[in-house]
Amino acid sequence: MPKEAEANIVTPADQRRKQRSAAIVFGVFLVVVLAALAATVLLVNDGQNYKRMVREFGLEEYLLPAPPDLRVDRQRQIRPAGRYPSWLLRARLERKAVFENSVSFSPEERCDRLGEERNADPEFRSTKDDWECLFFESFGTATEPASIFVQARGILPDTLHSFRVKLSLIDPLVERAIADEAMATINRFGIPMTPETRSYLEDKISRREDFTSVLENYRLTFTREMTDDRRHNLLILPRPPKIACGEPAPPSPDKWFRPIHRMPIGCLALTGPSKGLPES
């Protein structure tokens, strides 16, 4: 047999040797690919997956660096240099609370107060349980004069349900006078409001700006009529009525607003020794 033929003969041992070599190469390649995929998964998001796996097996003491020592330095107050207006940084108190002795009037007496020092007389009507107060006054000397109309309704003995003021701003010469009279009717009728609420309401009326707001214990609405934009309606709805001492506060119909509940000052739980008034 020639030597070339003997060299081309592949024995079974040679075939097994070649197969093992190919399997080893494929295994190494597969391990490298899987290791690359595992490293990618573990190292994403700043190594959060790797740290989570280490903590899961309890190896953080060996595989994670020790946390740095915490040091809390003394805090220094850094003043803003011209970044904020001075009025915003100035410490100041809000308006002090003022307790006023409110005089109680019956609905008929409150209705009569609308006509004090005016050229028109109010009209008061009552039934078995309800009462109504009407007041009308005209302004100016035009053919169609400007006017103000007040309608207050409630139930006996002294509960107010609604207070409506209709403004007919037909004559531009008396617009300011009508706006002032609208606020004056609220004062004369005895509807308690804070100075801030009065200023807000007066500003909206003087500018004829439609609005709906919940302020204090009232829902205030000021809108113009659809048929005539010279006529406006102001509606004041008290909510909720005052409660007596010891009674639970009624739930608020609107969870975003917390109404103020009026009650006598004797209901307040005051502590400390009482001091007598100084003799005058």
VENQUI-V431080 format. One record per run of one state. SS is the DSSP state (hx for helix, st for strand, lp for the rest). FROM is the first residue (numbers start at 1). LEN is the number of residues. If there is no record, write none. Layout:
BEGIN
SS_FROM_LEN ; SS_FROM_LEN
END
This chain:
BEGIN
lp_1_2 ; hx_3_6 ; lp_9_3 ; hx_12_45 ; lp_57_3 ; hx_60_4 ; lp_64_22 ; hx_86_4 ; lp_90_17 ; hx_107_7 ; lp_114_9 ; st_123_4 ; lp_127_3 ; st_130_10 ; lp_140_6 ; st_146_10 ; lp_156_3 ; st_159_10 ; lp_169_3 ; hx_172_18 ; lp_190_5 ; hx_195_12 ; lp_207_4 ; st_211_5 ; lp_216_2 ; st_218_7 ; lp_225_6 ; st_231_8 ; lp_239_26 ; hx_265_3 ; lp_268_13
END
